[in-house]
Amino acid sequence: MKGAHVTAIAFDLDGTLIDSRQDLATAVNRTRAEMGLAPMPVASVVRMVGEGARTLVRRALGEEVGAEAFEAAFQAFLGHYWEVCLDATRPYSGLAEVLPRLAARLPLAVLTNKPEALSRRILEGLDLGGCFSAVVGGDTLPTRKPDPQGLLHLAEQLGAAPAEVLLVGDSGIDEATARAAGGPFALAEWGFPTPEERAAIRADLLVATPGDLETALAPLLH
């Protein structure tokens, strides 16, 4: 990444900008309870996050749930999550101060597999929405991460070359997305993956804490 020039930044949402673990688990467990299933620990739910709401619900309910029952449960989950998504979810410490300063220097965007409307609801509810020029969710386009189309779409919206859009995320899915789009990847080391999962991620830039973000990015923001 030496000598790279970044003209825009895209951020993953869950595990990168926000700690949403408790609210996701609450919505999952309300859905499970309606189907007569026992609650799942928060840590178990977190391991299922990253590939979109539909995949999360499928993992939480199991493959044995039929298509019709699953679709009803998925819609129920979306309703539950809409209700609770701001109950315990918070930006990671320091980001509320760092993001406006970054947004004053170059365009920022959000690229997440969470549904777009939910993503915008959370960003606005946490007073972060004004920092971002664009939001692409898991249902904004026909594809979602790790397919690169969302990141390429954001690059076009932000007026940046794909190779100059830094993706900041916490997972291997984020890394694969950046690679597929031909751009650099920064690993948010405070995110959802376990230390073992994190060790397998190849990042161009490591960011240990949200408070380190500005310092870590400084050499890239000419």
Secondary structure, DSSP 8 states (H G I E B T S, - for coil): -TT---SEEEE-SBTTTEE-HHHHHHHHHHHHHHTT-----HHHHHTT-SS-HHHHHHHHH-TTS-HHHHHHHHHHHHHHHHHHTTTS-EE-TTHHHHHHHHHTTS-EEEE-SS-HHHHHHHHHHTT-GGG-SEEE-TTTSS--TTSTHHHHHHHHHHT--GGGEEEEESSHHHHHHHHHHT--EEEETTSSS-HHHHHT---SEEE-SGGGHHHHHGGG--
